[in-house]
Amino acid sequence: MSAIIHVIAKRWERGWDLILDEDNVTSVTDLDNAEQQVRDYLGTIEPNVDHSGTAVSIKVSPEQEL
C-alpha cells in the first residue's frame, strides 16, 4: 500500500509554498510541478526510501486564489 502525503499550497509572489507539516516545506514556481517537487523533497529527507509510488494530495489554501 502506498503512502498518501497531504500538502497545503500557499501562493506567494514567486510561486507556491508546499507545506507537508509544520517542519517540512518546499517551494515550486508552477503548481503543475508540485507533485514531483514533493516527491523530490521527500527523497532529500529520506534518501533510502522510494517515493515514486507516493500519492500526493494538494489542496490550495482557502485564502489563496489560482
Beta strands, then each sheet from edge to edge (+ up, - down):
strand 1: 4-12
strand 2: 15-21
strand 3: 24-28
strand 4: 55-60
sheet 1: 3+ 2- 1+ 4+
end
